[in-house]
């Protein structure tokens, strides 16, 4: 007979281990309720293991009463668990009545003849005989089963639940039907010679629940206890996710700052996201947050580099503007003196008029030159899109040198130029290209100024040549050169050979400008032999200029 007790012992052990693990590892109310349901189910299976174990009548009666003290709470706990899974915070009054009735039955278990009244003898072993209150227990079980199925079915039809919750509910429904099938054991309590097969139903149920837990994170997704405000915020977020047809959201957080959210729709396979999928997506979200933060820092650094470059250029422009302003001031002063002589009658109008016209013309020309310089500063301070038009490389280099004339004189740099008599025009934006060459010339001058020996020659060579469909310009200095390990990183963002004095984005920005022109920039350098930057820009061709622009 003890062989009949084996399957029930195995079932009881499985539910006990699962229930203990859930209670210890999980924290939400729904999770704890599922753990208690497993423990009471363990008592249910232990009852049959006891009656089939050939204990004495006194021992069997005592241990069966202990088990039934927990078994009578199965309907209440199962009902409560399904409520927490489908619609937490509701069904409070029916739940209270069910728990009170279960408590009453637990007390009656220990009174002879009230809930249990001896045993039935069957070929395979004993079966507890139902007492006077036992039919009420059977009635409560039937009512709870009907209500649980209604709640799950109603939950599946809700439009505001995620696809993951919908899939969870399908497995919960299947597991619940199997679990409730074990209630047929009650027939044996009324004298029907039916072998209890609850271990089969409950074994199938635990497998289904386990699959829902592992495959669809059933317990992890159970709704936790939350306040009214938290519930409203969660419902609002859920409604917005449904409106956008999104099934998952990952926060993008970097250094404690919320940068945004990574929203994901349903998989093309229509399967739910697995635990491995969610882990991978969380890693991707973290990397996206870091990348976004890096872009923000890069924008700030580029802005700083532009500002620094603008300061150098503006200094050169300020020097350049002094000349036209001085050329305006002297003729304007002479004109005022001439007008004073006219008022006094010391000079005749016909004699003074040609001189006045010449001076006014000169004033207008100098004012136009000054406005050109000011407009250039404005364009530098607000860099826009590249405007492709025919420009002369030689003039760009001359303007760049003029803008940095004060720095070159301060660092005692001698400038040499090598250009052919005739150079083809290039296709580009003169002001944007001036930014590049100003940056390269400035870097060369500063590199030569920081040489260990001030007696070494400081020469800057600017060359230009024609090479097929390209116009090539080079900026070569006689500075200390660049270490071989650093050459490959020069055009990377944040990399600088100046230490804390550099922003690390000047050459990065220069390369972006040259690439926008359809050209390229390269570098040759050896320690102690100086550095040369070579820039290739496309020639200007009249027939394709419109298309290129």
Secondary structure, DSSP 4 states (H G I P E B T S, - for coil): -HHHHHHHHHHHHHHHHHHHHHHHH--SHHHHHHHHHHHHHHHHHHHHHHHTTT--HHHHHHHHHHHHHHHTTHHHHHHHHHHHHHHTT--HHHHHHHHHHHHHHHHHTTSTTTSEEEEEEETTEEEEEE-TTHHHHHHHHHHHHHHHHHHHHHHHT-SSS-HHHHHHHHHHHHHHHHHHHGGGGGGGGGT------HHHHHHHHHHHHHHHHHHH-TTTTSPPP--HHHHHHHHHHHHHHHHTT--EEEEEEETTEEEEEEEE---TT-PPPPHHHHHHHHHHHHHHHHHHHHHHHHHHHHHHHHHHHHHHHHHHHHHHHHHHHHHHHHHHHHHHHHHHHHHHTSS-HHHHHHHHHHHHHHHHHHHHHHHHHHHHHHHHHT------EEE-HHHHHHHHHHHTHHHHHHTT-EEEEE--SS---EEE-HHHHHHHHHHHHHHHHHHHHT-S-TTS--EEEEEEEEETTEEEEEEEE-S----HHHHTTTTSTT--SSGGG--S-HHHHHHHHHHHTT-EEEEEEETTTEEEEEEEEEBP-HHHHHHH-
